[in-house]
Amino acid sequence: MFETPALHCVSLQTELRGPDRDVLGDLPSLVHLGDEIGDFADTAAIISLLDVVISVDTAVVHLAGALGKPVMILLPYAADFRWMRDRADTPWYPTARLLRQPAFGDWDSVIDRLRDELQSPAAIDDGALSD
């Protein structure tokens, strides 16, 4: 995904470990803003400027969902009970799309599906994710 020229990625991750910082530093289409974030108000301000938030189950996805921003949540096979089972949506956040591992440890298929979703022109439409 990071090699897609039309896609500009923003990292909101705070307190990066050294090896993670090195990996992110090698991605030319990624802007890291995590060091500039002081609190959730800062995070909310940045989210308000993004087209979509993509993350594993973190406080950031809950904030994006509560703000009504499109959010794609990457979930493990045994996801937290709040995300229920066998669904790609959630009653908690109408603008959220759940991308689940089909088998334990299978992140490759989740990333492939995410790539497909992002390449679809209808993936994000007027602030809501397509079905």
N, CA, C and O atoms as a GROMACS GRO file, in nm:
protein
  524
    1MET      N    1   0.080  -0.119   0.000
    1MET     CA    2   0.000   0.000   0.000
    1MET      C    3   0.084   0.126   0.000
    1MET      O    4   0.049   0.226  -0.063
    2PHE      N    5   0.196   0.121   0.070
    2PHE     CA    6   0.280   0.239   0.079
    2PHE      C    7   0.344   0.275  -0.054
    2PHE      O    8   0.393   0.387  -0.072
    3GLU      N    9   0.343   0.180  -0.149
    3GLU     CA   10   0.401   0.208  -0.280
    3GLU      C   11   0.300   0.269  -0.376
    3GLU      O   12   0.336   0.303  -0.489
    4THR      N   13   0.174   0.284  -0.336
    4THR     CA   14   0.070   0.342  -0.420
    4THR      C   15   0.086   0.494  -0.422
    4THR      O   16   0.070   0.558  -0.318
    5PRO      N   17   0.119   0.554  -0.539
    5PRO     CA   18   0.148   0.698  -0.543
    5PRO      C   19   0.032   0.786  -0.499
    5PRO      O   20   0.055   0.891  -0.439
    6ALA      N   21  -0.090   0.747  -0.527
    6ALA     CA   22  -0.204   0.833  -0.493
    6ALA      C   23  -0.241   0.825  -0.345
    6ALA      O   24  -0.325   0.902  -0.298
    7LEU      N   25  -0.180   0.735  -0.272
    7LEU     CA   26  -0.212   0.713  -0.132
    7LEU      C   27  -0.107   0.781  -0.044
    7LEU      O   28   0.012   0.752  -0.054
    8HIS      N   29  -0.152   0.871   0.040
    8HIS     CA   30  -0.064   0.939   0.135
    8HIS      C   31  -0.102   0.890   0.274
    8HIS      O   32  -0.216   0.904   0.316
    9CYS      N   33  -0.007   0.833   0.344
    9CYS     CA   34  -0.033   0.772   0.473
    9CYS      C   35   0.022   0.859   0.586
    9CYS      O   36   0.127   0.922   0.574
   10VAL      N   37  -0.053   0.860   0.697
   10VAL     CA   38  -0.016   0.936   0.815
   10VAL      C   39  -0.013   0.839   0.932
   10VAL      O   40  -0.108   0.765   0.955
   11SER      N   41   0.096   0.841   1.006
   11SER     CA   42   0.106   0.758   1.126
   11SER      C   43   0.070   0.842   1.248
   11SER      O   44   0.126   0.949   1.270
   12LEU      N   45  -0.024   0.791   1.327
   12LEU     CA   46  -0.065   0.857   1.451
   12LEU      C   47  -0.007   0.786   1.572
   12LEU      O   48  -0.040   0.821   1.686
   13GLN      N   49   0.078   0.688   1.549
   13GLN     CA   50   0.136   0.608   1.657
   13GLN      C   51   0.227   0.694   1.744
   13GLN      O   52   0.321   0.757   1.694
   14THR      N   53   0.200   0.697   1.873
   14THR     CA   54   0.286   0.768   1.967
   14THR      C   55   0.383   0.668   2.030
   14THR      O   56   0.360   0.547   2.026
   15GLU      N   57   0.489   0.719   2.086
   15GLU     CA   58   0.588   0.638   2.157
   15GLU      C   59   0.636   0.519   2.074
   15GLU      O   60   0.624   0.403   2.115
   16LEU      N   61   0.691   0.548   1.959
   16LEU     CA   62   0.744   0.444   1.871
   16LEU      C   63   0.870   0.382   1.929
   16LEU      O   64   0.956   0.451   1.984
   17ARG      N   65   0.881   0.251   1.916
   17ARG     CA   66   1.005   0.183   1.951
   17ARG      C   67   1.107   0.211   1.840
   17ARG      O   68   1.070   0.240   1.727
   18GLY      N   69   1.234   0.201   1.874
   18GLY     CA   70   1.342   0.229   1.778
   18GLY      C   71   1.330   0.152   1.648
   18GLY      O   72   1.336   0.213   1.541
   19PRO      N   73   1.313   0.018   1.652
   19PRO     CA   74   1.301  -0.057   1.527
   19PRO      C   75   1.179  -0.015   1.443
   19PRO      O   76   1.186  -0.012   1.320
   20ASP      N   77   1.068   0.017   1.510
   20ASP     CA   78   0.949   0.062   1.437
   20ASP      C   79   0.975   0.197   1.371
   20ASP      O   80   0.935   0.220   1.257
   21ARG      N   81   1.042   0.284   1.441
   21ARG     CA   82   1.076   0.416   1.386
   21ARG      C   83   1.165   0.401   1.262
   21ARG      O   84   1.149   0.475   1.164
   22ASP      N   85   1.259   0.306   1.267
   22ASP     CA   86   1.346   0.281   1.152
   22ASP      C   87   1.268   0.233   1.031
   22ASP      O   88   1.291   0.280   0.919
   23VAL      N   89   1.175   0.141   1.052
   23VAL     CA   90   1.093   0.089   0.942
   23VAL      C   91   1.007   0.200   0.882
   23VAL      O   92   1.002   0.216   0.761
   24LEU      N   93   0.940   0.276   0.968
   24LEU     CA   94   0.854   0.384   0.919
   24LEU      C   95   0.935   0.492   0.848
   24LEU      O   96   0.888   0.552   0.751
   25GLY      N   97   1.056   0.517   0.895
   25GLY     CA   98   1.142   0.617   0.832
   25GLY      C   99   1.182   0.581   0.690
   25GLY      O  100   1.217   0.669   0.612
   26ASP      N  101   1.177   0.453   0.657
   26ASP     CA  102   1.212   0.408   0.522
   26ASP      C  103   1.095   0.413   0.425
   26ASP      O  104   1.110   0.376   0.308
   27LEU      N  105   0.978   0.458   0.470
   27LEU     CA  106   0.859   0.465   0.384
   27LEU      C  107   0.839   0.610   0.339
   27LEU      O  108   0.793   0.693   0.418
   28PRO      N  109   0.873   0.641   0.215
   28PRO     CA  110   0.869   0.781   0.171
   28PRO      C  111   0.728   0.841   0.165
   28PRO      O  112   0.714   0.963   0.173
   29SER      N  113   0.625   0.760   0.151
   29SER     CA  114   0.490   0.815   0.141
   29SER      C  115   0.420   0.821   0.277
   29SER      O  116   0.298   0.842   0.283
   30LEU      N  117   0.495   0.802   0.385
   30LEU     CA  118   0.438   0.804   0.519
   30LEU      C  119   0.485   0.927   0.596
   30LEU      O  120   0.605   0.956   0.603
   31VAL      N  121   0.390   0.999   0.653
   31VAL     CA  122   0.420   1.113   0.738
   31VAL      C  123   0.390   1.070   0.881
   31VAL      O  124   0.277   1.032   0.912
   32HIS      N  125   0.489   1.077   0.967
   32HIS     CA  126   0.470   1.038   1.107
   32HIS      C  127   0.436   1.162   1.189
   32HIS      O  128   0.518   1.253   1.200
   33LEU      N  129   0.315   1.165   1.247
   33LEU     CA  130   0.273   1.278   1.330
   33LEU      C  131   0.265   1.242   1.478
   33LEU      O  132   0.235   1.328   1.561
   34GLY      N  133   0.291   1.117   1.510
   34GLY     CA  134   0.277   1.071   1.648
   34GLY      C  135   0.356   1.152   1.750
   34GLY      O  136   0.310   1.170   1.863
   35ASP      N  137   0.472   1.200   1.712
   35ASP     CA  138   0.554   1.278   1.805
   35ASP      C  139   0.493   1.415   1.834
   35ASP      O  140   0.532   1.480   1.932
   36GLU      N  141   0.400   1.460   1.751
   36GLU     CA  142   0.337   1.591   1.768
   36GLU      C  143   0.207   1.584   1.847
   36GLU      O  144   0.148   1.688   1.877
   37ILE      N  145   0.163   1.464   1.881
   37ILE     CA  146   0.034   1.445   1.948
   37ILE      C  147   0.052   1.454   2.099
   37ILE      O  148   0.131   1.380   2.158
   38GLY      N  149  -0.023   1.545   2.161
   38GLY     CA  150  -0.017   1.561   2.306
   38GLY      C  151  -0.132   1.495   2.378
   38GLY      O  152  -0.116   1.447   2.491
   39ASP      N  153  -0.249   1.492   2.314
   39ASP     CA  154  -0.366   1.434   2.378
   39ASP      C  155  -0.470   1.395   2.273
   39ASP      O  156  -0.445   1.408   2.153
   40PHE      N  157  -0.587   1.347   2.318
   40PHE     CA  158  -0.691   1.303   2.224
   40PHE      C  159  -0.747   1.418   2.142
   40PHE      O  160  -0.796   1.396   2.031
   41ALA      N  161  -0.741   1.540   2.193
   41ALA     CA  162  -0.788   1.654   2.113
   41ALA      C  163  -0.699   1.671   1.991
   41ALA      O  164  -0.748   1.699   1.881
   42ASP      N  165  -0.568   1.655   2.008
   42ASP     CA  166  -0.476   1.660   1.894
   42ASP      C  167  -0.507   1.548   1.796
   42ASP      O  168  -0.511   1.569   1.674
   43THR      N  169  -0.527   1.427   1.849
   43THR     CA  170  -0.557   1.312   1.764
   43THR      C  171  -0.687   1.335   1.688
   43THR      O  172  -0.694   1.308   1.568
   44ALA      N  173  -0.790   1.385   1.756
   44ALA     CA  174  -0.919   1.412   1.691
   44ALA      C  175  -0.904   1.516   1.580
   44ALA      O  176  -0.967   1.504   1.475
   45ALA      N  177  -0.823   1.617   1.604
   45ALA     CA  178  -0.801   1.721   1.502
   45ALA      C  179  -0.737   1.662   1.378
   45ALA      O  180  -0.776   1.695   1.266
   46ILE      N  181  -0.639   1.575   1.396
   46ILE     CA  182  -0.574   1.512   1.281
   46ILE      C  183  -0.671   1.421   1.209
   46ILE      O  184  -0.680   1.424   1.086
   47ILE      N  185  -0.745   1.339   1.284
   47ILE     CA  186  -0.843   1.247   1.224
   47ILE      C  187  -0.944   1.324   1.140
   47ILE      O  188  -0.985   1.276   1.035
   48SER      N  189  -0.984   1.441   1.186
   48SER     CA  190  -1.085   1.519   1.112
   48SER      C  191  -1.036   1.559   0.973
   48SER      O  192  -1.116   1.591   0.886
   49LEU      N  193  -0.905   1.557   0.952
   49LEU     CA  194  -0.847   1.595   0.822
   49LEU      C  195  -0.820   1.476   0.731
   49LEU      O  196  -0.784   1.495   0.615
   50LEU      N  197  -0.838   1.354   0.781
   50LEU     CA  198  -0.807   1.234   0.704
   50LEU      C  199  -0.931   1.184   0.630
   50LEU      O  200  -1.044   1.210   0.671
   51ASP      N  201  -0.907   1.112   0.521
   51ASP     CA  202  -1.017   1.049   0.448
   51ASP      C  203  -1.066   0.923   0.518
   51ASP      O  204  -1.186   0.896   0.523
   52VAL      N  205  -0.972   0.846   0.571
   52VAL     CA  206  -1.004   0.720   0.637
   52VAL      C  207  -0.895   0.689   0.738
   52VAL      O  208  -0.778   0.722   0.718
   53VAL      N  209  -0.935   0.625   0.848
   53VAL     CA  210  -0.841   0.578   0.949
   53VAL      C  211  -0.833   0.426   0.936
   53VAL      O  212  -0.935   0.358   0.928
   54ILE      N  213  -0.711   0.374   0.935
   54ILE     CA  214  -0.689   0.230   0.925
   54ILE      C  215  -0.601   0.190   1.042
   54ILE      O  216  -0.493   0.246   1.062
   55SER      N  217  -0.649   0.093   1.120
   55SER     CA  218  -0.572   0.053   1.237
   55SER      C  219  -0.622  -0.080   1.289
   55SER      O  220  -0.730  -0.126   1.254
   56VAL      N  221  -0.540  -0.142   1.374
   56VAL     CA  222  -0.588  -0.253   1.454
   56VAL      C  223  -0.676  -0.192   1.564
   56VAL      O  224  -0.690  -0.070   1.571
   57ASP      N  225  -0.734  -0.275   1.649
   57ASP     CA  226  -0.825  -0.230   1.754
   57ASP      C  227  -0.750  -0.147   1.858
   57ASP      O  228  -0.686  -0.201   1.948
   58THR      N  229  -0.758  -0.016   1.843
   58THR     CA  230  -0.691   0.078   1.934
   58THR      C  231  -0.790   0.187   1.972
   58THR      O  232  -0.900   0.195   1.919
   59ALA      N  233  -0.748   0.271   2.064
   59ALA     CA  234  -0.830   0.385   2.103
   59ALA      C  235  -0.855   0.477   1.984
   59ALA      O  236  -0.960   0.542   1.976
   60VAL      N  237  -0.760   0.484   1.892
   60VAL     CA  238  -0.774   0.570   1.775
   60VAL      C  239  -0.893   0.529   1.689
   60VAL      O  240  -0.964   0.615   1.639
   61VAL      N  241  -0.916   0.398   1.670
   61VAL     CA  242  -1.031   0.357   1.589
   61VAL      C  243  -1.162   0.391   1.659
   61VAL      O  244  -1.260   0.425   1.593
   62HIS      N  245  -1.164   0.382   1.789
   62HIS     CA  246  -1.285   0.419   1.862
   62HIS      C  247  -1.309   0.569   1.853
   62HIS      O  248  -1.424   0.613   1.839
   63LEU      N  249  -1.205   0.646   1.859
   63LEU     CA  250  -1.218   0.791   1.844
   63LEU      C  251  -1.266   0.826   1.703
   63LEU      O  252  -1.356   0.908   1.687
   64ALA      N  253  -1.206   0.765   1.602
   64ALA     CA  254  -1.249   0.790   1.463
   64ALA      C  255  -1.394   0.750   1.444
   64ALA      O  256  -1.472   0.824   1.382
   65GLY      N  257  -1.432   0.634   1.496
   65GLY     CA  258  -1.571   0.590   1.484
   65GLY      C  259  -1.667   0.686   1.554
   65GLY      O  260  -1.773   0.718   1.501
   66ALA      N  261  -1.630   0.731   1.673
   66ALA     CA  262  -1.714   0.825   1.747
   66ALA      C  263  -1.726   0.959   1.675
   66ALA      O  264  -1.827   1.027   1.687
   67LEU      N  265  -1.622   0.996   1.601
   67LEU     CA  266  -1.624   1.119   1.522
   67LEU      C  267  -1.699   1.104   1.390
   67LEU      O  268  -1.721   1.202   1.319
   68GLY      N  269  -1.738   0.980   1.357
   68GLY     CA  270  -1.810   0.956   1.233
   68GLY      C  271  -1.721   0.951   1.110
   68GLY      O  272  -1.770   0.962   0.997
   69LYS      N  273  -1.590   0.936   1.129
   69LYS     CA  274  -1.498   0.925   1.016
   69LYS      C  275  -1.495   0.781   0.967
   69LYS      O  276  -1.512   0.689   1.047
   70PRO      N  277  -1.476   0.759   0.839
   70PRO     CA  278  -1.459   0.623   0.790
   70PRO      C  279  -1.337   0.559   0.859
   70PRO      O  280  -1.232   0.621   0.872
   71VAL      N  281  -1.354   0.436   0.902
   71VAL     CA  282  -1.247   0.366   0.972
   71VAL      C  283  -1.249   0.219   0.932
   71VAL      O  284  -1.354   0.155   0.932
   72MET      N  285  -1.133   0.167   0.900
   72MET     CA  286  -1.116   0.026   0.869
   72MET      C  287  -1.036  -0.037   0.982
   72MET      O  288  -0.923   0.002   1.009
   73ILE      N  289  -1.098  -0.133   1.048
   73ILE     CA  290  -1.038  -0.193   1.166
   73ILE      C  291  -0.989  -0.333   1.132
   73ILE      O  292  -1.068  -0.419   1.093
   74LEU      N  293  -0.859  -0.354   1.147
   74LEU     CA  294  -0.796  -0.482   1.115
   74LEU      C  295  -0.800  -0.568   1.241
   74LEU      O  296  -0.737  -0.537   1.342
   75LEU      N  297  -0.876  -0.678   1.233
   75LEU     CA  298  -0.900  -0.759   1.351
   75LEU      C  299  -0.837  -0.897   1.342
   75LEU      O  300  -0.834  -0.958   1.234
   76PRO      N  301  -0.785  -0.948   1.454
   76PRO     CA  302  -0.733  -1.084   1.456
   76PRO      C  303  -0.848  -1.184   1.449
   76PRO      O  304  -0.964  -1.148   1.465
   77TYR      N  305  -0.813  -1.308   1.426
   77TYR     CA  306  -0.913  -1.415   1.417
   77TYR      C  307  -0.998  -1.422   1.543
   77TYR      O  308  -1.120  -1.435   1.535
   78ALA      N  309  -0.936  -1.415   1.659
   78ALA     CA  310  -1.008  -1.416   1.787
   78ALA      C  311  -1.017  -1.274   1.839
   78ALA      O  312  -0.950  -1.237   1.935
   79ALA      N  313  -1.100  -1.194   1.774
   79ALA     CA  314  -1.114  -1.052   1.808
   79ALA      C  315  -1.190  -1.036   1.940
   79ALA      O  316  -1.259  -1.126   1.986
   80ASP      N  317  -1.175  -0.919   1.997
   80ASP     CA  318  -1.248  -0.883   2.118
   80ASP      C  319  -1.398  -0.902   2.096
   80ASP      O  320  -1.448  -0.880   1.986
   81PHE      N  321  -1.469  -0.941   2.200
   81PHE     CA  322  -1.612  -0.971   2.190
   81PHE      C  323  -1.695  -0.853   2.139
   81PHE      O  324  -1.801  -0.874   2.081
   82ARG      N  325  -1.649  -0.732   2.160
   82ARG     CA  326  -1.725  -0.614   2.116
   82ARG      C  327  -1.747  -0.609   1.966
   82ARG      O  328  -1.842  -0.548   1.918
   83TRP      N  329  -1.659  -0.674   1.891
   83TRP     CA  330  -1.669  -0.671   1.745
   83TRP      C  331  -1.759  -0.784   1.693
   83TRP      O  332  -1.775  -0.800   1.572
   84MET      N  333  -1.817  -0.861   1.785
   84MET     CA  334  -1.907  -0.970   1.750
   84MET      C  335  -1.837  -1.067   1.656
   84MET      O  336  -1.714  -1.068   1.646
   85ARG      N  337  -1.916  -1.150   1.587
   85ARG     CA  338  -1.858  -1.249   1.496
   85ARG      C  339  -1.925  -1.240   1.360
   85ARG      O  340  -2.039  -1.196   1.347
   86ASP      N  341  -1.852  -1.284   1.260
   86ASP     CA  342  -1.908  -1.302   1.125
   86ASP      C  343  -1.977  -1.177   1.071
   86ASP      O  344  -2.080  -1.188   1.005
   87ARG      N  345  -1.920  -1.061   1.097
   87ARG     CA  346  -1.975  -0.939   1.038
   87ARG      C  347  -1.861  -0.848   0.994
   87ARG      O  348  -1.751  -0.851   1.048
   88ALA      N  349  -1.892  -0.766   0.895
   88ALA     CA  350  -1.797  -0.668   0.845
   88ALA      C  351  -1.832  -0.528   0.892
   88ALA      O  352  -1.765  -0.431   0.859
   89ASP      N  353  -1.940  -0.519   0.970
   89ASP     CA  354  -1.983  -0.389   1.022
   89ASP      C  355  -2.002  -0.401   1.173
   89ASP      O  356  -1.988  -0.509   1.230
   90THR      N  357  -2.034  -0.289   1.235
   90THR     CA  358  -2.058  -0.287   1.378
   90THR      C  359  -2.169  -0.186   1.409
   90THR      O  360  -2.173  -0.079   1.350
   91PRO      N  361  -2.257  -0.220   1.501
   91PRO     CA  362  -2.362  -0.124   1.537
   91PRO      C  363  -2.306  -0.004   1.613
   91PRO      O  364  -2.374   0.098   1.625
   92TRP      N  365  -2.186  -0.015   1.663
   92TRP     CA  366  -2.128   0.094   1.741
   92TRP      C  367  -2.087   0.212   1.654
   92TRP      O  368  -2.104   0.328   1.692
   93TYR      N  369  -2.034   0.183   1.537
   93TYR     CA  370  -1.982   0.288   1.449
   93TYR      C  371  -2.028   0.262   1.306
   93TYR      O  372  -1.971   0.177   1.238
   94PRO      N  373  -2.129   0.334   1.259
   94PRO     CA  374  -2.182   0.310   1.124
   94PRO      C  375  -2.081   0.331   1.012
   94PRO      O  376  -2.098   0.277   0.902
   95THR      N  377  -1.975   0.407   1.036
   95THR     CA  378  -1.875   0.433   0.932
   95THR      C  379  -1.758   0.336   0.938
   95THR      O  380  -1.658   0.356   0.868
   96ALA      N  381  -1.769   0.232   1.021
   96ALA     CA  382  -1.658   0.138   1.036
   96ALA      C  383  -1.675   0.016   0.948
   96ALA      O  384  -1.786  -0.032   0.924
   97ARG      N  385  -1.563  -0.034   0.901
   97ARG     CA  386  -1.556  -0.159   0.825
   97ARG      C  387  -1.460  -0.249   0.901
   97ARG      O  388  -1.348  -0.209   0.934
   98LEU      N  389  -1.503  -0.372   0.929
   98LEU     CA  390  -1.420  -0.468   1.001
   98LEU      C  391  -1.356  -0.564   0.902
   98LEU      O  392  -1.425  -0.631   0.826
   99LEU      N  393  -1.224  -0.570   0.903
   99LEU     CA  394  -1.148  -0.660   0.816
   99LEU      C  395  -1.083  -0.765   0.907
   99LEU      O  396  -0.985  -0.737   0.976
  100ARG      N  397  -1.139  -0.885   0.906
  100ARG     CA  398  -1.099  -0.990   1.000
  100ARG      C  399  -1.005  -1.093   0.939
  100ARG      O  400  -1.012  -1.122   0.820
  101GLN      N  401  -0.918  -1.146   1.023
  101GLN     CA  402  -0.838  -1.260   0.982
  101GLN      C  403  -0.931  -1.380   0.960
  101GLN      O  404  -1.013  -1.409   1.047
  102PRO      N  405  -0.921  -1.449   0.848
  102PRO     CA  406  -1.004  -1.568   0.827
  102PRO      C  407  -0.951  -1.689   0.904
  102PRO      O  408  -1.023  -1.786   0.927
  103ALA      N  409  -0.823  -1.683   0.944
  103ALA     CA  410  -0.761  -1.791   1.021
  103ALA      C  411  -0.656  -1.727   1.113
  103ALA      O  412  -0.603  -1.620   1.083
  104PHE      N  413  -0.628  -1.794   1.223
  104PHE     CA  414  -0.531  -1.743   1.319
  104PHE      C  415  -0.398  -1.711   1.251
  104PHE      O  416  -0.340  -1.796   1.182
  105GLY      N  417  -0.350  -1.588   1.271
  105GLY     CA  418  -0.221  -1.546   1.218
  105GLY      C  419  -0.219  -1.502   1.072
  105GLY      O  420  -0.114  -1.463   1.022
  106ASP      N  421  -0.332  -1.508   1.004
  106ASP     CA  422  -0.336  -1.476   0.860
  106ASP      C  423  -0.358  -1.326   0.837
  106ASP      O  424  -0.467  -1.284   0.801
  107TRP      N  425  -0.252  -1.248   0.858
  107TRP     CA  426  -0.261  -1.105   0.832
  107TRP      C  427  -0.246  -1.073   0.685
  107TRP      O  428  -0.291  -0.969   0.639
  108ASP      N  429  -0.181  -1.163   0.608
  108ASP     CA  430  -0.162  -1.137   0.465
  108ASP      C  431  -0.294  -1.118   0.394
  108ASP      O  432  -0.308  -1.027   0.312
  109SER      N  433  -0.392  -1.202   0.423
  109SER     CA  434  -0.521  -1.188   0.355
  109SER      C  435  -0.595  -1.062   0.400
  109SER      O  436  -0.670  -1.003   0.322
  110VAL      N  437  -0.575  -1.022   0.524
  110VAL     CA  438  -0.636  -0.898   0.572
  110VAL      C  439  -0.578  -0.779   0.497
  110VAL      O  440  -0.651  -0.690   0.453
  111ILE      N  441  -0.446  -0.777   0.481
  111ILE     CA  442  -0.381  -0.668   0.409
  111ILE      C  443  -0.418  -0.670   0.261
  111ILE      O  444  -0.436  -0.564   0.200
  112ASP      N  445  -0.430  -0.788   0.203
  112ASP     CA  446  -0.474  -0.798   0.062
  112ASP      C  447  -0.615  -0.740   0.047
  112ASP      O  448  -0.642  -0.668  -0.049
  113ARG      N  449  -0.703  -0.772   0.140
  113ARG     CA  450  -0.840  -0.719   0.132
  113ARG      C  451  -0.839  -0.567   0.152
  113ARG      O  452  -0.912  -0.496   0.083
  114LEU      N  453  -0.759  -0.520   0.243
  114LEU     CA  454  -0.748  -0.376   0.265
  114LEU      C  455  -0.700  -0.308   0.137
  114LEU      O  456  -0.754  -0.205   0.098
  115ARG      N  457  -0.599  -0.364   0.073
  115ARG     CA  458  -0.548  -0.309  -0.053
  115ARG      C  459  -0.658  -0.303  -0.157
  115ARG      O  460  -0.674  -0.202  -0.226
  116ASP      N  461  -0.736  -0.411  -0.168
  116ASP     CA  462  -0.847  -0.414  -0.264
  116ASP      C  463  -0.950  -0.306  -0.231
  116ASP      O  464  -0.999  -0.236  -0.320
  117GLU      N  465  -0.983  -0.293  -0.104
  117GLU     CA  466  -1.082  -0.192  -0.062
  117GLU      C  467  -1.034  -0.051  -0.096
  117GLU      O  468  -1.111   0.032  -0.143
  118LEU      N  469  -0.907  -0.025  -0.072
  118LEU     CA  470  -0.854   0.110  -0.096
  118LEU      C  471  -0.841   0.142  -0.245
  118LEU      O  472  -0.845   0.259  -0.284
  119GLN      N  473  -0.825   0.040  -0.328
  119GLN     CA  474  -0.813   0.062  -0.472
  119GLN      C  475  -0.948   0.079  -0.540
  119GLN      O  476  -0.955   0.123  -0.654
  120SER      N  477  -1.054   0.044  -0.470
  120SER     CA  478  -1.188   0.058  -0.525
  120SER      C  479  -1.231   0.204  -0.517
  120SER      O  480  -1.224   0.264  -0.410
  121PRO      N  481  -1.275   0.263  -0.628
  121PRO     CA  482  -1.317   0.404  -0.624
  121PRO      C  483  -1.435   0.427  -0.532
  121PRO      O  484  -1.455   0.539  -0.485
  122ALA      N  485  -1.513   0.324  -0.505
  122ALA     CA  486  -1.630   0.339  -0.419
  122ALA      C  487  -1.600   0.300  -0.274
  122ALA      O  488  -1.691   0.293  -0.193
  123ALA      N  489  -1.473   0.275  -0.242
  123ALA     CA  490  -1.439   0.231  -0.107
  123ALA      C  491  -1.480   0.332  -0.002
  123ALA      O  492  -1.529   0.296   0.106
  124ILE      N  493  -1.461   0.460  -0.032
  124ILE     CA  494  -1.500   0.565   0.060
  124ILE      C  495  -1.585   0.664  -0.018
  124ILE      O  496  -1.539   0.722  -0.117
  125ASP      N  497  -1.707   0.682   0.026
  125ASP     CA  498  -1.799   0.768  -0.049
  125ASP      C  499  -1.875   0.858   0.047
  125ASP      O  500  -1.956   0.809   0.126
  126ASP      N  501  -1.850   0.986   0.041
  126ASP     CA  502  -1.918   1.085   0.124
  126ASP      C  503  -1.916   1.050   0.272
  126ASP      O  504  -2.017   1.063   0.340
  127GLY      N  505  -1.801   1.006   0.322
  127GLY     CA  506  -1.786   0.982   0.464
  127GLY      C  507  -1.837   0.848   0.513
  127GLY      O  508  -1.831   0.822   0.633
  128ALA      N  509  -1.886   0.763   0.425
  128ALA     CA  510  -1.931   0.630   0.467
  128ALA      C  511  -1.863   0.526   0.382
  128ALA      O  512  -1.838   0.548   0.263
  129LEU      N  513  -1.833   0.414   0.442
  129LEU     CA  514  -1.769   0.306   0.367
  129LEU      C  515  -1.872   0.231   0.287
  129LEU      O  516  -1.986   0.214   0.332
  130SER      N  517  -1.834   0.188   0.169
  130SER     CA  518  -1.926   0.112   0.085
  130SER      C  519  -1.939  -0.030   0.135
  130SER      O  520  -1.858  -0.076   0.215
  131ASP      N  521  -2.040  -0.099   0.088
  131ASP     CA  522  -2.060  -0.239   0.129
  131ASP      C  523  -1.992  -0.332   0.037
  131ASP      O  524  -1.998  -0.454   0.057
   0.00000   0.00000   0.00000
